[in-house]
Amino acid sequence: MTDLFSPLTFTRGPAMKNRLMLAPMTNQQSHADGRLSDGEYHWLTKRAAGGFGLVMTAAAHVQANGQGFPGQLGIFGDEHLEGLTRLAAGIKAEGAISSVQLHHAGYRAPRDLVSAPVCPSDHAETGARGLTLDEVEKLRDDFIAAARRAEKAGFDGIEVHAAHGYIIGEFLSPEVNLREDRYGGNPENRARLLFEIVDGIRAQCRSGFQVGVRLSPERYAQKLDEIVAVAGELMRQDKIDYLDLSLWDVTKEPEDERFKGRTLLSYFTELPRGNVRLGAAGKIMSGKAAAGVVEAGCDFAVIGRAAILRHDFAERVRRDPDYTSPPLPVTAEHLLEEGLTETFLTYLKTWPGFIAEEGANA
């Protein structure tokens, strides 16, 4: 377990004290206007106290019309600065790197929250409207402004959410992005928005500000070979500090028949990465599984559900390399003891088999 608990340095910003990053996870705990709630503050700072090397917020929307779920943390206005400043200080006080994930839901924005969702081009399935060129440029600038807001609040860095079929992932998709201007067409044009956001953040934030990008290479109309190429170019340019892969299962083979026969992760670990660090998320529920991600060629492991189940997953693994998460389902009482609110529990009850029904043994 030496590798898992050795420090990890980055080109910019502070080093992680270990190789365990808290995944950005939807929790729906903040206020309707995007201001930080005590519940979300407690949820995140408790994970920082539990030993994670980097603690990332849930997706924080950079435009009001980019909201993806109720109770989402916002970063689209200065009214959010007070809470963000408190959160950055709280995470750092517990010894973790602090980061905000920047997000826009695109066509995935629920209509009960966003009356007129937008998309790279008109999207018949959801009725989302295609953005004008001026609106694409405004979207880019609002991602950059959100990064500057995170920096002003005292965060060590940000992560650009380009995964899970949200708006940047929509631009990357040849099936969703049907634009005919410089942001559509060939893979380079479809990736242009992402690279312009990274370039703008680099230009407008301090030199030591950390920048990460999250990609998912499958589902949501993504093409594995194209996402591998985007990952390779991001690392070649050396403008980001880490790449965070959301794989749903770090041991799985690709869904695309053309690429089966090896793990999905291996298509990324084999890429030249220069100074950029590489991490992956997906069903990492034990110390051995986390160590396996590093052994497979990653620099760090990204922990999601295991960190919901135990706020101190990182510390438990440090003490016991064979530590394994509690079996599912768990009781609501267990999760409340781990720092979740009733609001978060209501959301988790939509996850099949995660929370035991009342009166059942867990």
Salt bridges, closest charged atoms under 4 A:
ASP33 OD2 - ARG35 NE 2.69
ASP38 OD1 - ARG86 NH1 2.83
ASP78 OD1 - ARG149 NE 2.99
GLU135 OE1 - ARG129 NH1 2.93
GLU137 OE2 - ARG182 NH2 2.39
ASP141 OD1 - ARG140 NE 2.98
ASP142 OD2 - LYS138 NZ 2.76
GLU151 OE2 - ARG206 NE 3.59
ASP156 OD1 - LYS92 NZ 3.88
GLU175 OE2 - LYS223 NZ 3.06
ASP181 OD2 - ARG179 NH2 2.64
GLU196 OE1 - ARG140 NH1 3.18
ASP199 OD1 - LYS239 NZ 2.78
GLU218 OE1 - LYS252 NZ 2.72
GLU226 OE1 - ARG190 NH1 2.68
GLU233 OE2 - ARG236 NH2 2.65
ASP241 OD1 - ARG12 NH1 2.77
ASP241 OD2 - ARG202 NH2 2.84
ASP244 OD2 - ARG214 NE 2.79
GLU255 OE2 - ARG219 NE 3.87
GLU255 OE2 - LYS252 NZ 3.99
ASP256 OD2 - ARG258 NH2 2.80
GLU270 OE1 - ARG262 NH2 2.65
ASP299 OD2 - ARG273 NH1 3.00
ASP312 OD1 - HIS311 ND1 3.93
ASP312 OD1 - ARG316 NE 2.77
GLU315 OE2 - ARG318 NH2 2.61
GLU315 OE2 - ARG319 NH1 3.51
ASP322 OD1 - LYS288 NZ 3.49
GLU338 OE2 - ARG310 NH1 3.26
GLU338 OE1 - HIS311 ND1 2.75
